Amino acid sequence: MSRPGGSCRDPKEIFELADRGLPPEQELEVRAHLDHCPSCKKLYEEELELSAHMGTLEVGEARSVCREVAMALPTRLVGVRILWAGLATALLVTVSLALSLDGTNPAALVVGSVGAFWGFVSGLADVAEAFLVAVEPALLVAFGIGAVLDLLIAGVVFSVSRRRAREA
C-alpha cells in the first residue's frame, strides 16, 4: 500500500512495523520496501530508537512520560529558532503598530510625523533667532572688545619682531 503520488510507504505502516503490529505478509512487504528506500528506513530506525527509549523509562505515579519523550525528540537548530523568534517579534511589532494606529493610514501617519518634526525644527529656529536678537548688543560689544585686543596683540607682536630684527 503506497501513498498516492509517491513510491514511499504510508508512515502508519512503518510505525506499526516498529511496534510489531503488522500481519506477517504485510510485514514482509514493508521490510522489502525498507531495503530500497533510505527515507522510510530512517523513519523506521528513528521509531525503533524512540520506542527503545520509551521502554527504558520508569513511569511512576509522580513522573510523566511527556517530558521524557519530549527530551528524546530531535529539536530545531539554534539558527532556525532565532529566525522563528525574529519572525514572531516582527509580527508582534506589526500587529501592535496596526492596533495602535486604530485605522489610521500609515502614509498619513508618516506625513503627520514629518510635519511635526518640521514644526519642532522651525520652533527651534525661532527660539535661536529670539535669543540672538536678545544678546545682540552684548555680542557686538564683546566682538568690538575682541577686535581691539587683537589689534593690540598684533601691534605688540609686530613691534617685538621689528626690535629683534634691528638688534640682529
Backbone torsions as a table, in degrees:
resi	resn	phi	psi	omega
1	MET	NA	104.3	-179.0
2	SER	-96.4	157.3	176.5
3	ARG	-73.6	150.1	178.5
4	PRO	-64.3	135.4	176.7
5	GLY	79.8	6.0	-179.8
6	GLY	-152.6	169.4	-177.2
7	SER	-99.3	-3.5	-178.2
8	CYS	-80.4	158.2	179.6
9	ARG	-77.8	162.5	175.4
10	ASP	-68.3	129.7	-178.6
11	PRO	-57.4	-28.8	178.7
12	LYS	-61.5	-37.0	178.7
13	GLU	-65.3	-38.7	-179.5
14	ILE	-67.6	-40.1	177.6
15	PHE	-65.2	-41.1	178.9
16	GLU	-66.5	-34.6	176.7
17	LEU	-63.5	-43.4	179.7
18	ALA	-65.0	-31.6	179.2
19	ASP	-90.0	4.2	-179.4
20	ARG	58.5	45.9	-177.8
21	GLY	-114.7	11.9	179.9
22	LEU	-96.4	148.9	171.7
23	PRO	-64.3	153.4	-174.2
24	PRO	-55.5	-43.8	-177.8
25	GLU	-67.8	-36.6	178.3
26	GLN	-73.3	-32.9	177.5
27	GLU	-62.9	-43.2	178.1
28	LEU	-62.6	-40.2	-179.4
29	GLU	-64.7	-44.4	-179.4
30	VAL	-68.7	-40.6	178.4
31	ARG	-63.1	-38.4	176.9
32	ALA	-62.1	-38.6	178.3
33	HIS	-66.5	-38.5	-178.9
34	LEU	-63.2	-28.9	179.6
35	ASP	-67.0	-22.8	-175.1
36	HIS	-113.8	-7.1	-175.7
37	CYS	-122.0	105.1	-177.7
38	PRO	-65.1	-34.6	-178.2
39	SER	-69.3	-41.1	177.9
40	CYS	-68.6	-36.3	179.7
41	LYS	-65.8	-39.3	178.0
42	LYS	-64.1	-42.9	177.6
43	LEU	-60.8	-41.7	179.0
44	TYR	-63.2	-44.5	-179.4
45	GLU	-66.0	-39.0	177.4
46	GLU	-64.4	-39.3	178.8
47	GLU	-66.4	-39.7	177.0
48	LEU	-63.7	-42.6	-179.4
49	GLU	-64.1	-42.4	178.7
50	LEU	-65.8	-41.1	178.4
51	SER	-64.0	-40.9	178.6
52	ALA	-64.4	-40.1	179.9
53	HIS	-66.0	-41.1	179.0
54	MET	-66.5	-30.3	178.5
55	GLY	-69.1	-25.4	-179.2
56	THR	-85.7	-8.1	-177.4
57	LEU	-75.0	141.2	173.8
58	GLU	-99.3	111.9	-178.0
59	VAL	-104.1	114.1	178.2
60	GLY	-111.3	-169.1	-179.2
61	GLU	-68.3	-37.9	-174.3
62	ALA	-89.0	-15.0	-176.4
63	ARG	-98.2	151.2	179.0
64	SER	-116.6	142.9	178.2
65	VAL	-74.3	-27.2	-174.5
66	CYS	-54.8	-47.0	-178.0
67	ARG	-64.6	-43.3	-178.9
68	GLU	-65.3	-41.5	178.9
69	VAL	-67.2	-41.6	179.3
70	ALA	-61.3	-37.6	179.3
71	MET	-71.2	-24.5	-179.0
72	ALA	-84.1	-18.6	-178.2
73	LEU	-76.2	147.1	177.5
74	PRO	-68.6	146.3	-179.0
75	THR	-112.4	169.3	179.2
76	ARG	-74.2	156.3	176.2
77	LEU	-68.3	159.1	-178.5
78	VAL	-62.1	-41.1	179.9
79	GLY	-60.7	-39.9	179.1
80	VAL	-67.6	-40.2	177.4
81	ARG	-60.9	-42.2	179.9
82	ILE	-64.8	-41.3	177.8
83	LEU	-62.6	-43.0	178.7
84	TRP	-64.1	-40.5	178.6
85	ALA	-64.7	-40.7	177.3
86	GLY	-63.1	-42.9	177.9
87	LEU	-63.3	-43.1	179.0
88	ALA	-63.1	-40.1	178.8
89	THR	-65.6	-43.8	178.8
90	ALA	-62.2	-41.5	177.9
91	LEU	-65.5	-39.8	178.6
92	LEU	-63.3	-43.6	178.5
93	VAL	-64.1	-42.6	179.8
94	THR	-62.3	-45.4	179.8
95	VAL	-66.3	-41.1	178.4
96	SER	-62.1	-42.4	178.1
97	LEU	-64.1	-43.6	180.0
98	ALA	-63.3	-39.6	178.5
99	LEU	-69.7	-36.4	-179.2
100	SER	-72.6	-27.1	178.6
101	LEU	-70.8	-27.8	176.6
102	ASP	52.4	48.9	175.9
103	GLY	88.7	1.6	-179.8
104	THR	-75.4	141.9	176.9
105	ASN	-70.1	127.1	-179.0
106	PRO	-59.8	-34.3	178.5
107	ALA	-64.6	-40.9	178.4
108	ALA	-65.3	-36.1	177.7
109	LEU	-63.8	-43.1	-180.0
110	VAL	-65.4	-45.4	179.9
111	VAL	-62.4	-41.5	177.5
112	GLY	-63.7	-39.5	178.8
113	SER	-65.5	-41.9	178.2
114	VAL	-64.2	-40.9	178.1
115	GLY	-62.6	-41.3	178.7
116	ALA	-65.4	-40.7	177.7
117	PHE	-63.6	-42.6	179.7
118	TRP	-64.2	-39.1	176.5
119	GLY	-62.3	-39.4	178.0
120	PHE	-63.7	-46.7	-179.8
121	VAL	-64.0	-41.9	179.0
122	SER	-63.3	-40.0	177.4
123	GLY	-64.3	-40.1	177.0
124	LEU	-63.5	-38.3	178.2
125	ALA	-64.6	-40.4	177.6
126	ASP	-63.8	-41.1	178.3
127	VAL	-63.8	-43.3	179.5
128	ALA	-63.5	-41.3	179.2
129	GLU	-63.5	-44.4	179.7
130	ALA	-63.2	-39.8	178.5
131	PHE	-63.1	-45.2	-179.4
132	LEU	-65.7	-37.1	176.9
133	VAL	-64.3	-38.9	-178.3
134	ALA	-69.3	-36.6	-176.6
135	VAL	-98.5	7.5	-177.0
136	GLU	-57.1	-47.6	-179.3
137	PRO	-61.9	-40.9	179.9
138	ALA	-66.3	-38.4	178.5
139	LEU	-65.0	-40.6	179.2
140	LEU	-63.1	-41.2	178.0
141	VAL	-64.7	-44.0	-179.3
142	ALA	-64.3	-42.0	177.9
143	PHE	-65.4	-38.4	178.6
144	GLY	-63.3	-47.1	178.7
145	ILE	-62.4	-39.5	178.8
146	GLY	-64.9	-39.5	178.5
147	ALA	-65.1	-42.3	179.2
148	VAL	-64.1	-43.6	178.9
149	LEU	-63.5	-39.6	177.6
150	ASP	-61.7	-40.8	178.2
151	LEU	-65.1	-40.7	178.1
152	LEU	-63.1	-44.3	179.8
153	ILE	-63.6	-42.8	179.4
154	ALA	-63.3	-39.3	178.5
155	GLY	-64.2	-42.0	179.9
156	VAL	-64.8	-45.9	-179.8
157	VAL	-62.5	-40.7	-179.2
158	PHE	-65.7	-42.9	-178.8
159	SER	-68.7	-38.6	179.2
160	VAL	-65.4	-41.6	-179.2
161	SER	-68.8	-32.6	176.6
162	ARG	-69.0	-41.2	-179.5
163	ARG	-63.2	-42.9	179.4
164	ARG	-65.7	-35.2	-179.5
165	ALA	-68.2	-37.3	178.8
166	ARG	-70.3	-38.1	-178.9
167	GLU	-70.3	-25.4	-176.4
168	ALA	-86.0	NA	NA
